């Protein structure tokens, strides 16, 4: 429930009022005067302040002003005797929410407290939403004026009002989730939930439970039934990030949702209707994975109704100055660091960088410079970047080069590559004690990729 602060110099009154409010489920702190209340307000967040008007070290009006300085959304309720109703009216003119006359009835106190807390919640939610709108701007964090980004915005504007499934592609860090959120916010589902799910963050069994939910006892540890993200996104949008990592069996279940609008929880045989718009993102070439047998062709065409390709940052370097300014403002607000200008030379240095990590890397670089820069202006020396077109570091040894040099002029290329791949997989499985998830991590491939390659090469358990 709510966190309340009572400021009154009458200890017995504080005790009775505190007892009433605690029985209603609230957390209550007490202050015997204005100074003590101000100290508590400065050190702790509260949902409501209840204060007497007359106290030995000051009055409630002064405490009201201090409370509004600390948190403009904090409701303040005055405790008043009948002779001081005029003061209560004056307090309400200055921003107090309501007043409770002395002596008070518990029911009346609880009613005022509940209304005041609900009012405070609405004020804070309104401020949060206004801040979010201001932060997101016209197209969220899709900052820039390059032609490539304008094309992305144009596609968002065209597809958002429809119910079409969208396939968002782009390198890691280009802002695929930002595009998905922009589509959701401009759709008729904007009042519903936006639910993101990273398909690469879970094993196959966990991802199935995460997406479709499970019934009690469906597997070890399933002590109670749980709805999945499809149900959580009902009448809203489900964003499947890195959907190219899904196993073929999960792809079949996703196809069923797209075709029938139904999900079946793990451990259940009954289908549940869901009304969900699906947005999908991946950094992989799904058409290539279809050809490799790693992605269902029928699912691909269901997902790629409207494809949106996000260009990497290196292809829209003209957007970097605007992005830098944007991230500087965010860093000043989010990290509580002083706002500092950035030198033109520093921006030019950033424009010449290839940004393998794209916008995510740029944001990290700007935040690091904001924290660590020692001068009044952020300069080029505050960004440690590899020079453009820098040669690859020289390796002390080149085992693959030595292996290739030892091969005869006429060689079965496919056979040699397959043999090398098989040996590397067996080695990784041996190092991982047979655990496929760990072996996939060692080889820097997805678990579904590894499973496909194990089947392709006929590797059997225990061979490692």
NORCOR-V809734 format. One line per field, one symbol per residue. ss: DSSP state (~ for helix, > for strand, _ for the rest). psi: psi as a letter, one per 30 degrees, with the letter a starting at -180 (. if undefined). burial: b if it has 9 or more other C-alpha atoms within 8 Angstrom, else e. A space follows every 10 residues. Layout:
ss: ???
psi: ???
burial: ???
//
This chain:
ss: __>>>>>___ ~~~~~~~~~~ ~~~___>>>> >__~~~~~~~ ~~~____>>> >>_>>__>>~ ~~~~~~~~~~ ____>>>>>> >~~~~~~~~~ ~~~____>>> >>___~~~~~ ~~~~~~~~~~ ~~~~~~~~~~ ~~~~~~____ ______~~~~ ~~~~~~~~~~ _____>>>>_ _____~~~~~ ~~~~~_____ ___>>>>>~~ ~__~~~~~~~ ~~_>______ _____>__~~ ~~___>>>>> >_~~~__~~~ ~~~~~~~~~~ _>>>_>____ >>>__>>>>> >>___~~~~~ ~_____~~~~ ~~~__>>>>_ __~~~_~~~~ ~~~~~~~~~~ ~~~~______ _>_~~~~~~~ ~______~~~ ~~~~~~~~~~ ~~_____>_~ ~~________ ________~~ ~~~~~_____ __~~~~~~~~ ~~~~~~~~~~ ~____~~~~~ ~~~___~~~~ ~~~~~~~___ ____
psi: aljkkkjkfj eeeeeeeeee eefgglkklk kfaeeeeeee efflklfkkk klejlegalf eeeeeeefee jfgjkkkkkk lefgeeeeee eefgflellj kkllkeeeee eeeeeeeeee eeeeeeeeee eeeeeeaehb giklgleeee eeeeeeeefe flgkkkjkll lkgfheeeee eeeefglfgf fakjjkkjff flleeeeeee eflllkgflk fiflkkkafe efgkgbkkjj khfffkleee eeeeeeeeef hkkklkglfk kkkkjkkkkk klfljeeeee ffgfkkeeee feehejkjkk kleffhfffe eeeeeefeee eeeefhlkkk lkkeeeeeee fgkfifgbee eeeeeeeeee efkflfkjlf ffjjlkkkhk lkkkkeliee eeeeffllej kjeeeeeeee eeeeeeeeee eghfjeeeee eefhlleeee eeeeeefhkl kfe.
burial: ebbbbbbbbe eeebeeebeb bbeeebbbeb bbbbebbbeb beeeebbbbb bbbebeebbb ebbbebbbee eeebbbbbbb beeebeebee bbeeebbbbb beeeeeebbb ebbeebbebb eebbeeeeee eeeeebeebb ebbbebeebb ebbebbbebb beeebbbbbb bebbbbbbbb bbbbebbebb ebbbbebbbb ebbbeebbbb bbbbbbbbee ebeebebbbb bbbbbbbbbb bbbbbbbbeb bbbebbbeee bbbbbbbbee eeebebbbbb bbbeebeebb eeebbbeebb ebbbbbbbeb bbbbebbbbb ebbbebbbbb bbeeeebeeb ebbeebbebe bebebebbbb bbbebbbebb eebeeebbbb ebbeeeeeee eeeeeeeeee eeeeeeeeee eeeeebebee ebeebbbbbb ebebebeebb beeebbbbbb bbebeeeebe eeee
//
